[in-house]
Structure formats: C-alpha cells, structure tokens
Amino acid sequence: METSTRLFDVLRTVLVQLPSLLAIVGCIIAALMRWKRHPGVSLTVIIALALLALHTLIFALVYAFVPDYVSRAWGYASMQTVLTVISFIYNSLVAIALAVLLTAVFMKRPAAGQSETVA
C-alpha cells in the first residue's frame, strides 16, 4: 500500500472519530473553566482526556502502518498474532485512560468555600 493511501486511511479514521475528539475538547474546556474551584480534579480530567485524544491519533497511525510492515517483514502467517497484540495494547491503554477519568469522578472535593490543595 502506498504511503499516500495509508495517510488517507489515517485521515479517514480521525474524521470518523471527530465527534469523540470534539467532545473531548469540550470536556477539557469545561475542566479548565472549573480549574479554580477544583484544580486537582480538573488536572486529572485533563490528563485522562488528553490520553484518550492522543490514543485516538496514535492508533490511527498504528492501524494504518503496522499491518503492512508486519506482512512484509514476517509474512501473513504472523499477522493475526500481531493484530491481537495491537488490540490488547489498544484496549489496555483505553482502560488506563478511563481509570484515570474514573479517579477524577471519585476524588475528594473540598466543601464550598474551602480551597483544594494538591498533594
């Protein structure tokens, strides 16, 4: 597959994920707006959402380029194993990002009028 075709596949994959990416950007903006009230929670949310956005972009590249390189280097016989490993890594990284986001949901927030200290 040509590089231009693979780059088109990356662009198509990112465009398919555009609603999710826009929601992530909106949530990051909301977290930034709440920064003064809950800086620890906001930071955790921003980190988790940045991980999810980065994950989307990185794996668009991985799925566009890696299978072709694997088929050239090791042949199609090992393709299933490589795709299984990539899928495992993909889902593991999503789980980590969601765990960080869930941590933000259950973080202790100070009572109204108290300031939050980041430890």
N, C-alpha and C positions, 0 to 999 in steps of 0.2 A: 504494500500500500504506500502511496506517495505521502510525503510529509504534508503537502497542502490538504490532502484528503483527511489525514489524521487531525490536522488543526481545525478543519471544518467540523469533524466529529466532536472535538473538544468544545468548540463554539456552540454547536447544537446541544450538547449535554448541559453546558452552562445556561443556555437560554431556556431549556426545559426546567431547570432549577431556579429560574429567575423569580418566580413568586416566593419561593422559600428564602432566597437571598434578600429580596426586598423586605420580607417580614423580619429577617434577622437584623437588617439595617434599622428598621423601625423600632425594634426592641432595644437595640443598642442606643438609639437616640432617647428612648424612654428611660433607660438606665442612667444615661448621662444627665437627664433632667432631674432625676431623683438622687443624684450624687451627694448633694449637701445633706439630705435627710438620712440616707443610708449608704455611706461610702463603701463599707465592706461588702454589702450585698450587691451594690452596683458593680463593683470591681469584679466580683465573682461571676455575675451575669455576663458582663462584657467579655471576660476571658472565655467562658463557655460558648458564647455566641460567635466569638472570633474563631474558636476552634472548629465550630460547625461550618462556618463560611470557608475557612481555609481547607477543611476536609473536602468540601464540595469541589473546590478548584483543583486540589491536588489529585483527587481520584478521577476527575475528568481526564486529566493528563495520563494517569496511570492506565486507565482502561483503554485509552486511545493508542498508547505507545507500547506498553509492556507485552501484550499478547503477540504482536507482530515480531518483536525482538526474540521472544521465547521460541516461537515457531521456527525462526531462522537458526537460532543457536542450538536448541535441543530437539527440535522436531515436534510434530503434533502429538506424539505419544505422551509427552510430559505436560502438555497444555492444560489438561484437566487438573493436575496437581497444582500447577502454578495459579490457575484461576481460583482454586479452592483456598489456597494460602492468601491470595489477594482479598478474597471475600471475607476470610476470617479477620484479617487486619482491618479491613474496611469497617466491619461490624464492631470490632473491639474498640476502635477509635471513636465511633459514634457513641458507644456505651460510656466511654470515659467522658466525653463532652456532655452527655446527658446527666451523668453522675455529678459533674461539677455544677450543672444548672440546677439539679435537684438539691444540691448542697445549699445553693443560694436561696432556694424556696424555704428551707427549714432553718436558715441561720437565725440566730437570736438578734432581734432588733431592739434598740433601746425604746423605752417609753417615750411618749410625745414630750418634747421639750428637753430631753437629755441628748447629749452628744455621744456619738459612737466612736470608740477608739479601736483602731486596727492593731491587732497584736502581731 
